Amino acid sequence: MSQKQAPLRAKRSNPEAKAGSLRSDAPRDDAIHGSVQTLQVTEDEEGMRLDRWFKRRLPTLSLSHLNKIVRTGQVRVDGGRVKTATRLAAGQKVRVPPVDVAPPPAKLQVISEADRRAIRDMILYEDKDLMVLNKPFGLAVQGGSGTKRHIDGMLASLADEKGERPVLVHRLDRDTSGVLLVAKSRGIAAKLGEIFRSRQAQKIYWALVEGVPKPAQGRISLFLAKGEGMGDARADAKAQKDRSGLEKMRIAKHGDEDAQHSVTYYAVVDKVTPRLAWLSMKPITGRTHQLRAHAEAIGHPIIGDPKYSGAANDPRRHDPARQIPDAVEHKLHLLARRLVLPHPRGGTLDVTAPLPPHMQKSFELFGLDVKQYDPIENAPE
């Protein structure tokens, strides 16, 4: 396909800080304990949920106590009662009742020059409001059980002198490569979050899958829920967690507990019949493991996916003609290829990520050309 270039140019001239420098990382605590305070929502806090606003302003306030003072009407926004999930607007005034919390001592955080350099090397596009990163295979986006190094933690190395740091706008699985959007302030993060929630963001993924789907273009519409089985999802949850700590998603029925509707459009860009196909996929919803679960559901799991690898009793999986050569690395062949969305300051953000090394190797092995036309671009929004 013809590759579109991002209409905006990356700026990569931010100065580097000295390795091993120290910064005070004390949280904000604007309330005077023992008295009622009225605090104003800043522009940077636009769109933030009330519970997250409290976490930012009063980080040691317990969630249970927050729920209590909100439920009893002690917390009010512009004089009205609210819920913890209420989203705030800049300029609103929040009534904060007396709360019994002690501000934690300021702590010094070592700024990692290596993390700063690694993040800078991932940048596909940057302006004063946001960055678009090219997330590599195998690097987690957020921390979890046993995960010590992740992008969310690495972003702390780019915090400013006030301790404000870039904020993740969306997520990718640990083994999914490609476009990852990061806001440079909470205000921009809130605006971008609303763009994603209102489905104004167009996401295109590339995958290599086992076999060749028929029809060549289609729509996958399924309900997904956590857990392996219908009745034993809770019992199997621990066993079904992947390296990121997330449970495997299962195909569910409408009305099942935790079932969420999911929709993906797909198109075959090229194929090596009957062995594999190069799919372009456009998720309309954003459920956990959606593309991986959808590919497995139609009988064409993504190559290198250890979790969604197809049913063991599916006869197609034992067809010698569909076997993948040993030269193909056993890594997830899924790329967040392109992200297109309205920029909060106006115009359109359109950024494309290159193939990760293991997918580049597979494309070359099978003679697939990244310059081919991608039919998913004309799929329904």
Secondary structure, 3 states (H helix, E strand, C coil): CCCCCCCCCCCCCCCCCCCCCEEECCCCCCCCCCCCEEEECCHHHCCCEHHHHHHHHCCCCCHHHHHHHHHCCCCEECCEECCCCCECCCCCEEEECCCCCCCCCCCEEECCHHHHHHHHHHEEEECCCEEEEEECCCCECCCCCCCCCEHHHHHHHHCCCCCCCCEECCCCCCCCEEEEEEECCHHHHHHHHHHHHCCCCEEEEEEEEECCCCCCEEEEEEEEEECCCCCCHHHHCCCCCCCCCCCCEEEECCCCCCCEEEEEEEEEEEEECCCEEEEEEEECCCCCCHHHHHHHHCCCCECCCCCCCCCCCCHHHHCHHHCCCCCCCCCCCEEEEEEEEECCCCCEEEEECCCCHHHHHHHHHHCCCCCCCCHHHHCCC
